[in-house]
Amino acid sequence: MRTVPETDWRPVLAPVIVLRHDRVRGADLLVLPERVVVLTGRAAMVVGLCDGTRSVGGIVDELTECFPGAPVATDVPSFLDQLRKEGWLQ
C-alpha cells in the first residue's frame, strides 16, 4: 500500500466536488454531493493548487517557497493522498 503519492501525480478535484469560500462562516469549504467539508488552516490553499496542471512535487515546491521551514514536504503529500483515498481528488 502506498503511503505517499508519487511526485508526478497531478491532482485535481473530482468532477462532483467544488471548492468554495463561505463568507458568512468565514470558512473555505469542499462542497460534495449531500455533504460539506470545512477546510481549516492552509488546507484550502493546498487544495486550490490541485488544478491538474501541477504535480505533487510542484505543489510542494510552491508551498515551500511560501512557508520556509514548514514541514511541507512531508505533510502536503500525505494530505493529498488522504484526499485521494476519500475520492475527493483524482
N, C-alpha and C positions, 0 to 999 in steps of 0.2 A: 504494500500500500504506500502510495506517495504521500509524503508529509509536507513537501514544499513544491509549489508549482514550478514547472520548467520556466526558465527565464525568457524563452522566446514566445511563450503563450501571450496572445494579445486579447486580454479580457474585454468583454463588452456586456452590458446589461442584457438579460434575457428580454425578448421582444415584449412580453406582457408586463414588464416592470418599468416604472418611471421614477426618476429622482426628482423630488420637488422640495421647495422651501416653503414651510408653513409660516407665514408672517404672524399669524395670531399666536401660535405656540412659540415662535422664535426658534423653530427646530427644522432640521433637514430630515426628510422622510424618504423611504423607499415605499412606493405605493404598488402593492401587489394585488392580484385578484382577491377580493374579500379579506384583505389584511393590510395593515400599515406597520412599517418598522421605523422606529425613531432612531436616527443615527446620532451618536454622541461623539464628542471630541472632534478629531480631524477625519472621521470616517467618511463624511460627505465629500471632503476634498479628494480622498483616495478614490472613492467610487466615481467621482466626476472625471478622473483621469482615465477611467476604463471606457474608452471610446472605440476600441477595436483597432486603433492605429498604433498605440504604444504597447510595447512588450512589458512584461513584468519588470524586467531589468531596466527598461527606460523609465517606468513609473518610479522605481526605487531610486534611480539616479536623479530624477527631477525632484523628488521629495527630500533626498539627502542634501541637495543644494539649498532647499528652503529651510530645512531643520538640521543644521550641522550638529553632530553629537547625539542626535536621537537614534534609537535602535531601529531605524527604518529598514535596513537590510534583512533583519530577522522578523520584525513584526508585520510588515506590509505583505510579503509573500504568504505568510501564514493566514493573515486576514483574508486575502483574496482567495486562497484555497478554501477557506471555510465558506465564503460566499458562493463559490462554485459548487461545493458539496450541498448547499441549501438549494441549488438550482437557480440562483439569482444572477449568476454570471455564466457566460458561455466562453 
